[in-house]
Every structure is written in C-alpha cells, then in structure tokens.
C-alpha cells in the first residue's frame, strides 16, 4: 500500500491508524488499488484512495470506495469526509458533496491528514452513509 500511495504522491502520515478499515485490490501479487477510513466515533475520514495507473478507468476505484464505505457503515460510521486535490472532481460521482473545512467535525482534526499532511488547498467533500448492508 505504501509503495502505491507514495508513487501517487499521497500522504502516508496516519495510514497505520486507518489499516483496520482498509481494503486493497491485488493483481499478480501486487497491490493495484486501495482505500481506507480513519474512524473517529460515528465520523470517518476517507483516505488513501488510490488505483495504479494501468488499472484506472476500469471501475476499480468505485469498487474500492464502495467496499470501504460498507466496512465503515458496519462499524457505525454515519458520515465520511475526505480531502482531495487531483481527484476532487471524481468523488461527486460517488455521492460525495463539496463541503468546507469549517464543516469538518472537531473529532476529525486529530487526523494527521488534517493536522498538516494534506495542504490547506485540498478540497473537502462529505457523504452520509446508509446503515450496514444498505449501501
């Protein structure tokens, strides 16, 4: 996962804490996609969504996000927030809506991504999750 995220220029700060709610896709033994959520009570930070360049456009990113959303909902997370730079236009296709840093719940400010790993210029998006099994 770290190799894929580093190649894409995505932050690794705080990744270890998100591993309990992470999904990966493999091809020929290599990780070609990933997504993870940092949980803060009933709120989560969607992070580390990445697909290898040669797998983009295949729907893998959508499947990874759907899978990690299902895991998050099963763990009692009702809403996800995310920070995005280059992929900010992609997430609305998955039901995420633009938000602001001011709207981010206080609990999420403990995340290393919000504490400085992601630049202030990153777009903020959010999505309310349905209950487990109803995504």
C-alpha positions in Angstrom: 0.0 0.0 0.0 2.8 2.4 0.9 4.5 1.9 -2.4 1.3 2.6 -4.4 0.5 5.7 -2.3 4.0 7.1 -2.5 4.1 6.6 -6.3 0.8 8.6 -6.5 2.1 11.4 -4.2 -0.4 10.6 -1.5 0.4 11.1 2.2 1.4 8.2 4.4 1.0 10.1 7.7 -1.6 8.3 9.9 -2.0 5.4 7.4 -1.3 2.8 10.1 -4.3 4.0 12.1 -6.6 3.5 9.1 -5.5 -0.1 8.4 -8.3 -1.7 10.4 -10.7 -0.1 7.9 -8.7 -0.6 4.7 -9.3 -2.6 1.5 -6.9 -3.5 -1.2 -7.1 -4.9 -4.7 -4.3 -7.2 -6.0 -3.3 -8.3 -9.4 -0.5 -10.8 -10.0 0.5 -10.5 -6.3 0.9 -6.7 -6.3 -1.4 -4.2 -4.7 -3.0 -2.2 -7.5 -5.6 -0.3 -5.5 -6.5 0.7 -2.0 -8.9 2.7 0.1 -9.1 3.3 3.9 -11.0 5.1 6.6 -9.8 6.6 9.8 -12.6 6.2 12.4 -13.4 8.9 14.9 -16.6 7.6 16.6 -19.5 7.9 14.1 -17.5 10.1 11.7 -14.8 8.9 9.4 -12.1 10.3 7.1 -11.9 8.5 3.8 -8.3 8.4 2.8 -5.7 6.7 0.7 -8.0 6.0 -2.2 -5.5 5.1 -5.0 -5.5 3.0 -8.1 -2.4 2.1 -10.1 -2.2 4.0 -13.4 -2.7 0.9 -15.6 -5.9 0.0 -13.7 -7.6 3.4 -13.9 -10.8 3.6 -15.9 -11.8 0.0 -15.0 -14.2 0.8 -12.2 -11.7 -0.4 -9.6 -11.7 2.9 -7.7 -15.5 2.8 -7.4 -15.5 -0.7 -6.2 -12.8 0.0 -3.6 -14.7 3.1 -2.3 -18.0 1.1 -2.1 -16.3 -1.7 -0.2 -14.7 0.6 2.4 -17.9 2.6 2.8 -19.7 -0.7 3.6 -17.0 -1.5 6.2 -17.3 1.9 7.7 -21.1 1.7 7.9 -20.8 -1.7 9.5 -18.5 -0.1 12.2 -21.2 2.6 12.9 -19.8 5.4 10.8 -22.6 7.6 9.7 -20.7 10.2 7.7 -17.4 10.3 5.8 -15.3 13.3 5.0 -12.3 13.4 2.6 -9.6 15.8 1.5 -8.7 15.7 -2.2 -6.5 17.6 -4.6 -6.3 16.0 -8.0 -9.3 13.7 -7.5 -11.7 16.3 -6.2 -13.9 16.2 -9.3 -14.1 12.3 -9.2 -15.7 11.9 -5.8 -19.0 13.7 -6.6 -19.8 10.8 -9.0 -19.8 8.6 -5.9 -22.2 10.7 -4.0 -19.7 13.0 -2.2 -20.7 16.6 -1.9 -18.4 19.7 -1.6 -18.0 20.9 1.9 -15.7 23.2 3.8 -13.0 22.9 6.5 -15.3 24.7 8.8 -17.9 21.9 8.5 -15.4 19.2 9.5 -16.4 17.8 12.9 -13.9 18.6 15.7 -13.1 14.9 16.2 -11.5 14.6 12.7 -9.0 17.3 13.5 -7.0 14.6 15.3 -6.2 13.1 11.9 -2.7 13.5 10.7 -4.1 14.4 7.3 -6.0 17.4 8.7 -3.1 18.3 11.0 -0.9 19.0 8.1 -0.3 16.0 5.8 -2.8 17.4 3.3 -2.4 21.0 2.1 -4.9 23.7 3.0 -5.8 24.0 -0.7 -7.3 20.4 -0.7 -11.0 20.2 -1.4 -13.3 18.9 1.4 -16.1 16.6 0.5 -18.5 14.6 2.6 -21.1 11.8 2.3 -23.8 10.5 4.7 -23.7 6.7 4.8 -26.7 4.4 4.9 -26.8 1.7 7.6 -24.9 -1.6 7.2 -25.9 -3.7 4.2 -28.0 -0.9 2.6 -25.3 0.9 0.6 
